[in-house]
Amino acid sequence: MGVWCRCDDHKKLTQLRLRLEGPARSFYKYKSYSESEKRSYDALKPALVKRFTPVRLTAELRKLLYKAYPPTYHGTP
């Protein structure tokens, strides 16, 4: 399962590869993440720990992502 999120610069969409799996395996994968992916993963962790149904989980992740990366205003004032 993956989640698309705007990390760091908010312009580039990154897909976080998320799996509801054992901590050891996900930590091994976590080490190969880039800095921005790690930050997103940390923001999403609370939702991943609870076992939601995919639909509910996606909604939760969206909420967490929105908090972690509020949309930035790219227009001119």
mmCIF file of the N, C-alpha and C atoms, coordinates in Angstrom:
data_MODEL
# 
_entry.id   MODEL 
# 
loop_
_atom_site.group_PDB 
_atom_site.id 
_atom_site.type_symbol 
_atom_site.label_atom_id 
_atom_site.label_alt_id 
_atom_site.label_comp_id 
_atom_site.label_asym_id 
_atom_site.label_entity_id 
_atom_site.label_seq_id 
_atom_site.pdbx_PDB_ins_code 
_atom_site.Cartn_x 
_atom_site.Cartn_y 
_atom_site.Cartn_z 
_atom_site.occupancy 
_atom_site.B_iso_or_equiv 
_atom_site.pdbx_formal_charge 
_atom_site.auth_seq_id 
_atom_site.auth_comp_id 
_atom_site.auth_asym_id 
_atom_site.auth_atom_id 
_atom_site.pdbx_PDB_model_num 
ATOM 1   N N  . MET A 1 1  ? 0.835   -1.178 0.000  1.00 0.00 ? 1  MET A N  1 
ATOM 2   C CA . MET A 1 1  ? 0.000   0.000  0.000  1.00 0.00 ? 1  MET A CA 1 
ATOM 3   C C  . MET A 1 1  ? 0.879   1.240  0.000  1.00 0.00 ? 1  MET A C  1 
ATOM 4   N N  . GLY A 1 2  ? 0.544   2.192  -0.801 1.00 0.00 ? 2  GLY A N  1 
ATOM 5   C CA . GLY A 1 2  ? 1.333   3.417  -0.834 1.00 0.00 ? 2  GLY A CA 1 
ATOM 6   C C  . GLY A 1 2  ? 0.452   4.629  -0.604 1.00 0.00 ? 2  GLY A C  1 
ATOM 7   N N  . VAL A 1 3  ? 1.054   5.684  -0.113 1.00 0.00 ? 3  VAL A N  1 
ATOM 8   C CA . VAL A 1 3  ? 0.314   6.922  0.085  1.00 0.00 ? 3  VAL A CA 1 
ATOM 9   C C  . VAL A 1 3  ? 1.054   8.036  -0.623 1.00 0.00 ? 3  VAL A C  1 
ATOM 10  N N  . TRP A 1 4  ? 0.344   8.801  -1.422 1.00 0.00 ? 4  TRP A N  1 
ATOM 11  C CA . TRP A 1 4  ? 0.984   9.923  -2.104 1.00 0.00 ? 4  TRP A CA 1 
ATOM 12  C C  . TRP A 1 4  ? 0.940   11.135 -1.205 1.00 0.00 ? 4  TRP A C  1 
ATOM 13  N N  . CYS A 1 5  ? 2.070   11.798 -1.027 1.00 0.00 ? 5  CYS A N  1 
ATOM 14  C CA . CYS A 1 5  ? 2.061   12.997 -0.204 1.00 0.00 ? 5  CYS A CA 1 
ATOM 15  C C  . CYS A 1 5  ? 3.045   14.006 -0.755 1.00 0.00 ? 5  CYS A C  1 
ATOM 16  N N  . ARG A 1 6  ? 2.778   15.252 -0.474 1.00 0.00 ? 6  ARG A N  1 
ATOM 17  C CA . ARG A 1 6  ? 3.707   16.294 -0.878 1.00 0.00 ? 6  ARG A CA 1 
ATOM 18  C C  . ARG A 1 6  ? 4.682   16.505 0.271  1.00 0.00 ? 6  ARG A C  1 
ATOM 19  N N  . CYS A 1 7  ? 5.921   16.136 0.043  1.00 0.00 ? 7  CYS A N  1 
ATOM 20  C CA . CYS A 1 7  ? 6.912   16.253 1.101  1.00 0.00 ? 7  CYS A CA 1 
ATOM 21  C C  . CYS A 1 7  ? 7.798   17.471 0.865  1.00 0.00 ? 7  CYS A C  1 
ATOM 22  N N  . ASP A 1 8  ? 8.360   17.979 1.935  1.00 0.00 ? 8  ASP A N  1 
ATOM 23  C CA . ASP A 1 8  ? 9.339   19.060 1.868  1.00 0.00 ? 8  ASP A CA 1 
ATOM 24  C C  . ASP A 1 8  ? 8.911   20.257 1.042  1.00 0.00 ? 8  ASP A C  1 
ATOM 25  N N  . ASP A 1 9  ? 9.196   20.212 -0.251 1.00 0.00 ? 9  ASP A N  1 
ATOM 26  C CA . ASP A 1 9  ? 8.952   21.399 -1.071 1.00 0.00 ? 9  ASP A CA 1 
ATOM 27  C C  . ASP A 1 9  ? 7.482   21.534 -1.474 1.00 0.00 ? 9  ASP A C  1 
ATOM 28  N N  . HIS A 1 10 ? 6.662   20.529 -1.175 1.00 0.00 ? 10 HIS A N  1 
ATOM 29  C CA . HIS A 1 10 ? 5.227   20.560 -1.473 1.00 0.00 ? 10 HIS A CA 1 
ATOM 30  C C  . HIS A 1 10 ? 4.927   20.551 -2.965 1.00 0.00 ? 10 HIS A C  1 
ATOM 31  N N  . LYS A 1 11 ? 5.948   20.619 -3.798 1.00 0.00 ? 11 LYS A N  1 
ATOM 32  C CA . LYS A 1 11 ? 5.679   20.637 -5.232 1.00 0.00 ? 11 LYS A CA 1 
ATOM 33  C C  . LYS A 1 11 ? 5.788   19.222 -5.786 1.00 0.00 ? 11 LYS A C  1 
ATOM 34  N N  . LYS A 1 12 ? 6.713   18.463 -5.209 1.00 0.00 ? 12 LYS A N  1 
ATOM 35  C CA . LYS A 1 12 ? 6.941   17.121 -5.721 1.00 0.00 ? 12 LYS A CA 1 
ATOM 36  C C  . LYS A 1 12 ? 6.070   16.128 -4.959 1.00 0.00 ? 12 LYS A C  1 
ATOM 37  N N  . LEU A 1 13 ? 5.362   15.300 -5.684 1.00 0.00 ? 13 LEU A N  1 
ATOM 38  C CA . LEU A 1 13 ? 4.569   14.269 -5.027 1.00 0.00 ? 13 LEU A CA 1 
ATOM 39  C C  . LEU A 1 13 ? 5.447   13.050 -4.804 1.00 0.00 ? 13 LEU A C  1 
ATOM 40  N N  . THR A 1 14 ? 5.472   12.556 -3.598 1.00 0.00 ? 14 THR A N  1 
ATOM 41  C CA . THR A 1 14 ? 6.276   11.382 -3.278 1.00 0.00 ? 14 THR A CA 1 
ATOM 42  C C  . THR A 1 14 ? 5.333   10.262 -2.895 1.00 0.00 ? 14 THR A C  1 
ATOM 43  N N  . GLN A 1 15 ? 5.641   9.067  -3.316 1.00 0.00 ? 15 GLN A N  1 
ATOM 44  C CA . GLN A 1 15 ? 4.825   7.960  -2.837 1.00 0.00 ? 15 GLN A CA 1 
ATOM 45  C C  . GLN A 1 15 ? 5.544   7.253  -1.708 1.00 0.00 ? 15 GLN A C  1 
ATOM 46  N N  . LEU A 1 16 ? 4.906   7.231  -0.553 1.00 0.00 ? 16 LEU A N  1 
ATOM 47  C CA . LEU A 1 16 ? 5.456   6.494  0.571  1.00 0.00 ? 16 LEU A CA 1 
ATOM 48  C C  . LEU A 1 16 ? 4.990   5.056  0.449  1.00 0.00 ? 16 LEU A C  1 
ATOM 49  N N  . ARG A 1 17 ? 5.940   4.139  0.494  1.00 0.00 ? 17 ARG A N  1 
ATOM 50  C CA . ARG A 1 17 ? 5.565   2.735  0.438  1.00 0.00 ? 17 ARG A CA 1 
ATOM 51  C C  . ARG A 1 17 ? 5.250   2.284  1.858  1.00 0.00 ? 17 ARG A C  1 
ATOM 52  N N  . LEU A 1 18 ? 3.982   2.119  2.147  1.00 0.00 ? 18 LEU A N  1 
ATOM 53  C CA . LEU A 1 18 ? 3.598   1.761  3.505  1.00 0.00 ? 18 LEU A CA 1 
ATOM 54  C C  . LEU A 1 18 ? 3.064   0.346  3.540  1.00 0.00 ? 18 LEU A C  1 
ATOM 55  N N  . ARG A 1 19 ? 3.456   -0.391 4.549  1.00 0.00 ? 19 ARG A N  1 
ATOM 56  C CA . ARG A 1 19 ? 2.921   -1.733 4.730  1.00 0.00 ? 19 ARG A CA 1 
ATOM 57  C C  . ARG A 1 19 ? 2.577   -1.899 6.198  1.00 0.00 ? 19 ARG A C  1 
ATOM 58  N N  . LEU A 1 20 ? 1.457   -2.502 6.446  1.00 0.00 ? 20 LEU A N  1 
ATOM 59  C CA . LEU A 1 20 ? 1.139   -2.842 7.826  1.00 0.00 ? 20 LEU A CA 1 
ATOM 60  C C  . LEU A 1 20 ? 1.860   -4.156 8.098  1.00 0.00 ? 20 LEU A C  1 
ATOM 61  N N  . GLU A 1 21 ? 3.022   -4.058 8.686  1.00 0.00 ? 21 GLU A N  1 
ATOM 62  C CA . GLU A 1 21 ? 3.837   -5.267 8.855  1.00 0.00 ? 21 GLU A CA 1 
ATOM 63  C C  . GLU A 1 21 ? 4.626   -5.178 10.151 1.00 0.00 ? 21 GLU A C  1 
ATOM 64  N N  . GLY A 1 22 ? 5.390   -6.204 10.433 1.00 0.00 ? 22 GLY A N  1 
ATOM 65  C CA . GLY A 1 22 ? 6.162   -6.258 11.668 1.00 0.00 ? 22 GLY A CA 1 
ATOM 66  C C  . GLY A 1 22 ? 7.170   -5.123 11.753 1.00 0.00 ? 22 GLY A C  1 
ATOM 67  N N  . PRO A 1 23 ? 7.436   -4.655 12.981 1.00 0.00 ? 23 PRO A N  1 
ATOM 68  C CA . PRO A 1 23 ? 8.336   -3.515 13.173 1.00 0.00 ? 23 PRO A CA 1 
ATOM 69  C C  . PRO A 1 23 ? 9.735   -3.744 12.615 1.00 0.00 ? 23 PRO A C  1 
ATOM 70  N N  . ALA A 1 24 ? 10.255  -4.962 12.741 1.00 0.00 ? 24 ALA A N  1 
ATOM 71  C CA . ALA A 1 24 ? 11.625  -5.220 12.280 1.00 0.00 ? 24 ALA A CA 1 
ATOM 72  C C  . ALA A 1 24 ? 11.735  -4.975 10.779 1.00 0.00 ? 24 ALA A C  1 
ATOM 73  N N  . ARG A 1 25 ? 10.801  -5.540 10.028 1.00 0.00 ? 25 ARG A N  1 
ATOM 74  C CA . ARG A 1 25 ? 10.869  -5.419 8.583  1.00 0.00 ? 25 ARG A CA 1 
ATOM 75  C C  . ARG A 1 25 ? 10.626  -3.978 8.144  1.00 0.00 ? 25 ARG A C  1 
ATOM 76  N N  . SER A 1 26 ? 9.648   -3.316 8.770  1.00 0.00 ? 26 SER A N  1 
ATOM 77  C CA . SER A 1 26 ? 9.364   -1.953 8.355  1.00 0.00 ? 26 SER A CA 1 
ATOM 78  C C  . SER A 1 26 ? 10.520  -1.033 8.749  1.00 0.00 ? 26 SER A C  1 
ATOM 79  N N  . PHE A 1 27 ? 11.235  -1.361 9.841  1.00 0.00 ? 27 PHE A N  1 
ATOM 80  C CA . PHE A 1 27 ? 12.371  -0.523 10.208 1.00 0.00 ? 27 PHE A CA 1 
ATOM 81  C C  . PHE A 1 27 ? 13.488  -0.672 9.186  1.00 0.00 ? 27 PHE A C  1 
ATOM 82  N N  . TYR A 1 28 ? 13.670  -1.888 8.700  1.00 0.00 ? 28 TYR A N  1 
ATOM 83  C CA . TYR A 1 28 ? 14.701  -2.117 7.688  1.00 0.00 ? 28 TYR A CA 1 
ATOM 84  C C  . TYR A 1 28 ? 14.391  -1.289 6.448  1.00 0.00 ? 28 TYR A C  1 
ATOM 85  N N  . LYS A 1 29 ? 13.107  -1.258 6.068  1.00 0.00 ? 29 LYS A N  1 
ATOM 86  C CA . LYS A 1 29 ? 12.707  -0.477 4.912  1.00 0.00 ? 29 LYS A CA 1 
ATOM 87  C C  . LYS A 1 29 ? 12.857  1.013  5.217  1.00 0.00 ? 29 LYS A C  1 
ATOM 88  N N  . TYR A 1 30 ? 12.503  1.374  6.448  1.00 0.00 ? 30 TYR A N  1 
ATOM 89  C CA . TYR A 1 30 ? 12.554  2.768  6.901  1.00 0.00 ? 30 TYR A CA 1 
ATOM 90  C C  . TYR A 1 30 ? 13.953  3.343  6.732  1.00 0.00 ? 30 TYR A C  1 
ATOM 91  N N  . LYS A 1 31 ? 14.970  2.503  6.972  1.00 0.00 ? 31 LYS A N  1 
ATOM 92  C CA . LYS A 1 31 ? 16.351  2.987  6.857  1.00 0.00 ? 31 LYS A CA 1 
ATOM 93  C C  . LYS A 1 31 ? 16.693  3.408  5.440  1.00 0.00 ? 31 LYS A C  1 
ATOM 94  N N  . SER A 1 32 ? 15.998  2.819  4.458  1.00 0.00 ? 32 SER A N  1 
ATOM 95  C CA . SER A 1 32 ? 16.315  3.149  3.068  1.00 0.00 ? 32 SER A CA 1 
ATOM 96  C C  . SER A 1 32 ? 15.518  4.363  2.569  1.00 0.00 ? 32 SER A C  1 
ATOM 97  N N  . TYR A 1 33 ? 14.645  4.893  3.422  1.00 0.00 ? 33 TYR A N  1 
ATOM 98  C CA . TYR A 1 33 ? 13.872  6.081  3.040  1.00 0.00 ? 33 TYR A CA 1 
ATOM 99  C C  . TYR A 1 33 ? 14.752  7.319  2.983  1.00 0.00 ? 33 TYR A C  1 
ATOM 100 N N  . SER A 1 34 ? 14.351  8.277  2.180  1.00 0.00 ? 34 SER A N  1 
ATOM 101 C CA . SER A 1 34 ? 15.034  9.570  2.172  1.00 0.00 ? 34 SER A CA 1 
ATOM 102 C C  . SER A 1 34 ? 14.572  10.349 3.405  1.00 0.00 ? 34 SER A C  1 
ATOM 103 N N  . GLU A 1 35 ? 15.240  11.461 3.694  1.00 0.00 ? 35 GLU A N  1 
ATOM 104 C CA . GLU A 1 35 ? 14.887  12.258 4.866  1.00 0.00 ? 35 GLU A CA 1 
ATOM 105 C C  . GLU A 1 35 ? 13.411  12.658 4.871  1.00 0.00 ? 35 GLU A C  1 
ATOM 106 N N  . SER A 1 36 ? 12.925  13.138 3.726  1.00 0.00 ? 36 SER A N  1 
ATOM 107 C CA . SER A 1 36 ? 11.537  13.605 3.692  1.00 0.00 ? 36 SER A CA 1 
ATOM 108 C C  . SER A 1 36 ? 10.564  12.438 3.871  1.00 0.00 ? 36 SER A C  1 
ATOM 109 N N  . GLU A 1 37 ? 10.919  11.287 3.308  1.00 0.00 ? 37 GLU A N  1 
ATOM 110 C CA . GLU A 1 37 ? 10.061  10.112 3.476  1.00 0.00 ? 37 GLU A CA 1 
ATOM 111 C C  . GLU A 1 37 ? 10.025  9.698  4.941  1.00 0.00 ? 37 GLU A C  1 
ATOM 112 N N  . LYS A 1 38 ? 11.179  9.786  5.602  1.00 0.00 ? 38 LYS A N  1 
ATOM 113 C CA . LYS A 1 38 ? 11.226  9.421  7.019  1.00 0.00 ? 38 LYS A CA 1 
ATOM 114 C C  . LYS A 1 38 ? 10.322  10.327 7.836  1.00 0.00 ? 38 LYS A C  1 
ATOM 115 N N  . ARG A 1 39 ? 10.384  11.617 7.524  1.00 0.00 ? 39 ARG A N  1 
ATOM 116 C CA . ARG A 1 39 ? 9.548   12.561 8.267  1.00 0.00 ? 39 ARG A CA 1 
ATOM 117 C C  . ARG A 1 39 ? 8.071   12.258 8.056  1.00 0.00 ? 39 ARG A C  1 
ATOM 118 N N  . SER A 1 40 ? 7.704   11.946 6.820  1.00 0.00 ? 40 SER A N  1 
ATOM 119 C CA . SER A 1 40 ? 6.306   11.623 6.529  1.00 0.00 ? 40 SER A CA 1 
ATOM 120 C C  . SER A 1 40 ? 5.904   10.342 7.246  1.00 0.00 ? 40 SER A C  1 
ATOM 121 N N  . TYR A 1 41 ? 6.803   9.373  7.217  1.00 0.00 ? 41 TYR A N  1 
ATOM 122 C CA . TYR A 1 41 ? 6.508   8.093  7.856  1.00 0.00 ? 41 TYR A CA 1 
ATOM 123 C C  . TYR A 1 41 ? 6.270   8.292  9.347  1.00 0.00 ? 41 TYR A C  1 
ATOM 124 N N  . ASP A 1 42 ? 7.118   9.138  9.974  1.00 0.00 ? 42 ASP A N  1 
ATOM 125 C CA . ASP A 1 42 ? 6.947   9.404  11.401 1.00 0.00 ? 42 ASP A CA 1 
ATOM 126 C C  . ASP A 1 42 ? 5.596   10.053 11.670 1.00 0.00 ? 42 ASP A C  1 
ATOM 127 N N  . ALA A 1 43 ? 5.191   10.935 10.760 1.00 0.00 ? 43 ALA A N  1 
ATOM 128 C CA . ALA A 1 43 ? 3.903   11.608 10.928 1.00 0.00 ? 43 ALA A CA 1 
ATOM 129 C C  . ALA A 1 43 ? 2.749   10.618 10.799 1.00 0.00 ? 43 ALA A C  1 
ATOM 130 N N  . LEU A 1 44 ? 2.952   9.593  9.953  1.00 0.00 ? 44 LEU A N  1 
ATOM 131 C CA . LEU A 1 44 ? 1.866   8.647  9.683  1.00 0.00 ? 44 LEU A CA 1 
ATOM 132 C C  . LEU A 1 44 ? 1.815   7.478  10.654 1.00 0.00 ? 44 LEU A C  1 
ATOM 133 N N  . LYS A 1 45 ? 2.909   7.297  11.393 1.00 0.00 ? 45 LYS A N  1 
ATOM 134 C CA . LYS A 1 45 ? 3.013   6.110  12.226 1.00 0.00 ? 45 LYS A CA 1 
ATOM 135 C C  . LYS A 1 45 ? 1.810   5.858  13.144 1.00 0.00 ? 45 LYS A C  1 
ATOM 136 N N  . PRO A 1 46 ? 1.282   6.903  13.819 1.00 0.00 ? 46 PRO A N  1 
ATOM 137 C CA . PRO A 1 46 ? 0.144   6.640  14.709 1.00 0.00 ? 46 PRO A CA 1 
ATOM 138 C C  . PRO A 1 46 ? -1.009  5.913  14.015 1.00 0.00 ? 46 PRO A C  1 
ATOM 139 N N  . ALA A 1 47 ? -1.272  6.239  12.764 1.00 0.00 ? 47 ALA A N  1 
ATOM 140 C CA . ALA A 1 47 ? -2.370  5.585  12.048 1.00 0.00 ? 47 ALA A CA 1 
ATOM 141 C C  . ALA A 1 47 ? -1.993  4.166  11.648 1.00 0.00 ? 47 ALA A C  1 
ATOM 142 N N  . LEU A 1 48 ? -0.709  3.948  11.353 1.00 0.00 ? 48 LEU A N  1 
ATOM 143 C CA . LEU A 1 48 ? -0.284  2.613  10.916 1.00 0.00 ? 48 LEU A CA 1 
ATOM 144 C C  . LEU A 1 48 ? -0.307  1.620  12.070 1.00 0.00 ? 48 LEU A C  1 
ATOM 145 N N  . VAL A 1 49 ? -0.088  2.145  13.281 1.00 0.00 ? 49 VAL A N  1 
ATOM 146 C CA . VAL A 1 49 ? -0.045  1.258  14.434 1.00 0.00 ? 49 VAL A CA 1 
ATOM 147 C C  . VAL A 1 49 ? -1.434  0.679  14.706 1.00 0.00 ? 49 VAL A C  1 
ATOM 148 N N  . LYS A 1 50 ? -2.466  1.540  14.563 1.00 0.00 ? 50 LYS A N  1 
ATOM 149 C CA . LYS A 1 50 ? -3.832  1.034  14.718 1.00 0.00 ? 50 LYS A CA 1 
ATOM 150 C C  . LYS A 1 50 ? -4.167  0.261  13.457 1.00 0.00 ? 50 LYS A C  1 
ATOM 151 N N  . ARG A 1 51 ? -4.960  -0.793 13.609 1.00 0.00 ? 51 ARG A N  1 
ATOM 152 C CA . ARG A 1 51 ? -5.286  -1.580 12.423 1.00 0.00 ? 51 ARG A CA 1 
ATOM 153 C C  . ARG A 1 51 ? -6.641  -1.159 11.859 1.00 0.00 ? 51 ARG A C  1 
ATOM 154 N N  . PHE A 1 52 ? -6.600  -0.205 10.963 1.00 0.00 ? 52 PHE A N  1 
ATOM 155 C CA . PHE A 1 52 ? -7.831  0.268  10.342 1.00 0.00 ? 52 PHE A CA 1 
ATOM 156 C C  . PHE A 1 52 ? -8.138  -0.545 9.096  1.00 0.00 ? 52 PHE A C  1 
ATOM 157 N N  . THR A 1 53 ? -9.362  -0.465 8.630  1.00 0.00 ? 53 THR A N  1 
ATOM 158 C CA . THR A 1 53 ? -9.672  -1.004 7.308  1.00 0.00 ? 53 THR A CA 1 
ATOM 159 C C  . THR A 1 53 ? -9.036  -0.048 6.306  1.00 0.00 ? 53 THR A C  1 
ATOM 160 N N  . PRO A 1 54 ? -8.684  -0.523 5.109  1.00 0.00 ? 54 PRO A N  1 
ATOM 161 C CA . PRO A 1 54 ? -7.986  0.328  4.137  1.00 0.00 ? 54 PRO A CA 1 
ATOM 162 C C  . PRO A 1 54 ? -8.641  1.691  3.926  1.00 0.00 ? 54 PRO A C  1 
ATOM 163 N N  . VAL A 1 55 ? -9.975  1.722  3.808  1.00 0.00 ? 55 VAL A N  1 
ATOM 164 C CA . VAL A 1 55 ? -10.657 2.997  3.559  1.00 0.00 ? 55 VAL A CA 1 
ATOM 165 C C  . VAL A 1 55 ? -10.477 3.932  4.740  1.00 0.00 ? 55 VAL A C  1 
ATOM 166 N N  . ARG A 1 56 ? -10.704 3.397  5.922  1.00 0.00 ? 56 ARG A N  1 
ATOM 167 C CA . ARG A 1 56 ? -10.585 4.187  7.143  1.00 0.00 ? 56 ARG A CA 1 
ATOM 168 C C  . ARG A 1 56 ? -9.134  4.638  7.318  1.00 0.00 ? 56 ARG A C  1 
ATOM 169 N N  . LEU A 1 57 ? -8.198  3.732  7.033  1.00 0.00 ? 57 LEU A N  1 
ATOM 170 C CA . LEU A 1 57 ? -6.782  4.047  7.173  1.00 0.00 ? 57 LEU A CA 1 
ATOM 171 C C  . LEU A 1 57 ? -6.395  5.192  6.248  1.00 0.00 ? 57 LEU A C  1 
ATOM 172 N N  . THR A 1 58 ? -6.848  5.130  5.022  1.00 0.00 ? 58 THR A N  1 
ATOM 173 C CA . THR A 1 58 ? -6.514  6.180  4.064  1.00 0.00 ? 58 THR A CA 1 
ATOM 174 C C  . THR A 1 58 ? -7.006  7.531  4.563  1.00 0.00 ? 58 THR A C  1 
ATOM 175 N N  . ALA A 1 59 ? -8.213  7.551  5.117  1.00 0.00 ? 59 ALA A N  1 
ATOM 176 C CA . ALA A 1 59 ? -8.755  8.798  5.656  1.00 0.00 ? 59 ALA A CA 1 
ATOM 177 C C  . ALA A 1 59 ? -7.891  9.297  6.809  1.00 0.00 ? 59 ALA A C  1 
ATOM 178 N N  . GLU A 1 60 ? -7.497  8.380  7.694  1.00 0.00 ? 60 GLU A N  1 
ATOM 179 C CA . GLU A 1 60 ? -6.653  8.750  8.831  1.00 0.00 ? 60 GLU A CA 1 
ATOM 180 C C  . GLU A 1 60 ? -5.315  9.309  8.352  1.00 0.00 ? 60 GLU A C  1 
ATOM 181 N N  . LEU A 1 61 ? -4.710  8.626  7.375  1.00 0.00 ? 61 LEU A N  1 
ATOM 182 C CA . LEU A 1 61 ? -3.409  9.057  6.862  1.00 0.00 ? 61 LEU A CA 1 
ATOM 183 C C  . LEU A 1 61 ? -3.521  10.439 6.247  1.00 0.00 ? 61 LEU A C  1 
ATOM 184 N N  . ARG A 1 62 ? -4.624  10.668 5.529  1.00 0.00 ? 62 ARG A N  1 
ATOM 185 C CA . ARG A 1 62 ? -4.813  11.979 4.918  1.00 0.00 ? 62 ARG A CA 1 
ATOM 186 C C  . ARG A 1 62 ? -4.855  13.062 5.972  1.00 0.00 ? 62 ARG A C  1 
ATOM 187 N N  . LYS A 1 63 ? -5.576  12.774 7.068  1.00 0.00 ? 63 LYS A N  1 
ATOM 188 C CA . LYS A 1 63 ? -5.681  13.740 8.160  1.00 0.00 ? 63 LYS A CA 1 
ATOM 189 C C  . LYS A 1 63 ? -4.304  14.040 8.743  1.00 0.00 ? 63 LYS A C  1 
ATOM 190 N N  . LEU A 1 64 ? -3.542  12.976 9.000  1.00 0.00 ? 64 LEU A N  1 
ATOM 191 C CA . LEU A 1 64 ? -2.212  13.137 9.590  1.00 0.00 ? 64 LEU A CA 1 
ATOM 192 C C  . LEU A 1 64 ? -1.284  13.889 8.650  1.00 0.00 ? 64 LEU A C  1 
ATOM 193 N N  . LEU A 1 65 ? -1.361  13.553 7.358  1.00 0.00 ? 65 LEU A N  1 
ATOM 194 C CA . LEU A 1 65 ? -0.511  14.229 6.375  1.00 0.00 ? 65 LEU A CA 1 
ATOM 195 C C  . LEU A 1 65 ? -0.849  15.701 6.306  1.00 0.00 ? 65 LEU A C  1 
ATOM 196 N N  . TYR A 1 66 ? -2.130  15.995 6.389  1.00 0.00 ? 66 TYR A N  1 
ATOM 197 C CA . TYR A 1 66 ? -2.573  17.383 6.305  1.00 0.00 ? 66 TYR A CA 1 
ATOM 198 C C  . TYR A 1 66 ? -2.000  18.171 7.471  1.00 0.00 ? 66 TYR A C  1 
ATOM 199 N N  . LYS A 1 67 ? -1.968  17.511 8.646  1.00 0.00 ? 67 LYS A N  1 
ATOM 200 C CA . LYS A 1 67 ? -1.397  18.161 9.831  1.00 0.00 ? 67 LYS A CA 1 
ATOM 201 C C  . LYS A 1 67 ? 0.103   18.339 9.682  1.00 0.00 ? 67 LYS A C  1 
ATOM 202 N N  . ALA A 1 68 ? 0.766   17.288 9.194  1.00 0.00 ? 68 ALA A N  1 
ATOM 203 C CA . ALA A 1 68 ? 2.226   17.325 9.081  1.00 0.00 ? 68 ALA A CA 1 
ATOM 204 C C  . ALA A 1 68 ? 2.672   18.272 7.974  1.00 0.00 ? 68 ALA A C  1 
ATOM 205 N N  . TYR A 1 69 ? 1.939   18.281 6.889  1.00 0.00 ? 69 TYR A N  1 
ATOM 206 C CA . TYR A 1 69 ? 2.285   19.135 5.745  1.00 0.00 ? 69 TYR A CA 1 
ATOM 207 C C  . TYR A 1 69 ? 1.087   19.975 5.339  1.00 0.00 ? 69 TYR A C  1 
ATOM 208 N N  . PRO A 1 70 ? 0.808   21.060 6.084  1.00 0.00 ? 70 PRO A N  1 
ATOM 209 C CA . PRO A 1 70 ? -0.337  21.879 5.684  1.00 0.00 ? 70 PRO A CA 1 
ATOM 210 C C  . PRO A 1 70 ? -0.092  22.449 4.298  1.00 0.00 ? 70 PRO A C  1 
ATOM 211 N N  . PRO A 1 71 ? -1.136  22.567 3.486  1.00 0.00 ? 71 PRO A N  1 
ATOM 212 C CA . PRO A 1 71 ? -0.931  23.058 2.124  1.00 0.00 ? 71 PRO A CA 1 
ATOM 213 C C  . PRO A 1 71 ? -0.360  24.475 2.151  1.00 0.00 ? 71 PRO A C  1 
ATOM 214 N N  . THR A 1 72 ? 0.617   24.716 1.323  1.00 0.00 ? 72 THR A N  1 
ATOM 215 C CA . THR A 1 72 ? 1.221   26.053 1.316  1.00 0.00 ? 72 THR A CA 1 
ATOM 216 C C  . THR A 1 72 ? 0.597   26.886 0.213  1.00 0.00 ? 72 THR A C  1 
ATOM 217 N N  . TYR A 1 73 ? 0.602   28.161 0.396  1.00 0.00 ? 73 TYR A N  1 
ATOM 218 C CA . TYR A 1 73 ? -0.008  29.056 -0.573 1.00 0.00 ? 73 TYR A CA 1 
ATOM 219 C C  . TYR A 1 73 ? 1.042   29.478 -1.583 1.00 0.00 ? 73 TYR A C  1 
ATOM 220 N N  . HIS A 1 74 ? 0.840   29.111 -2.854 1.00 0.00 ? 74 HIS A N  1 
ATOM 221 C CA . HIS A 1 74 ? 1.866   29.390 -3.861 1.00 0.00 ? 74 HIS A CA 1 
ATOM 222 C C  . HIS A 1 74 ? 1.560   30.599 -4.724 1.00 0.00 ? 74 HIS A C  1 
ATOM 223 N N  . GLY A 1 75 ? 0.457   31.282 -4.427 1.00 0.00 ? 75 GLY A N  1 
ATOM 224 C CA . GLY A 1 75 ? 0.083   32.428 -5.259 1.00 0.00 ? 75 GLY A CA 1 
ATOM 225 C C  . GLY A 1 75 ? 0.791   33.699 -4.815 1.00 0.00 ? 75 GLY A C  1 
ATOM 226 N N  . THR A 1 76 ? 0.617   34.751 -5.578 1.00 0.00 ? 76 THR A N  1 
ATOM 227 C CA . THR A 1 76 ? 1.171   36.038 -5.140 1.00 0.00 ? 76 THR A CA 1 
ATOM 228 C C  . THR A 1 76 ? 0.067   36.781 -4.403 1.00 0.00 ? 76 THR A C  1 
ATOM 229 N N  . PRO A 1 77 ? 0.397   37.429 -3.306 1.00 0.00 ? 77 PRO A N  1 
ATOM 230 C CA . PRO A 1 77 ? -0.647  38.078 -2.495 1.00 0.00 ? 77 PRO A CA 1 
ATOM 231 C C  . PRO A 1 77 ? -1.280  39.264 -3.213 1.00 0.00 ? 77 PRO A C  1 
# 
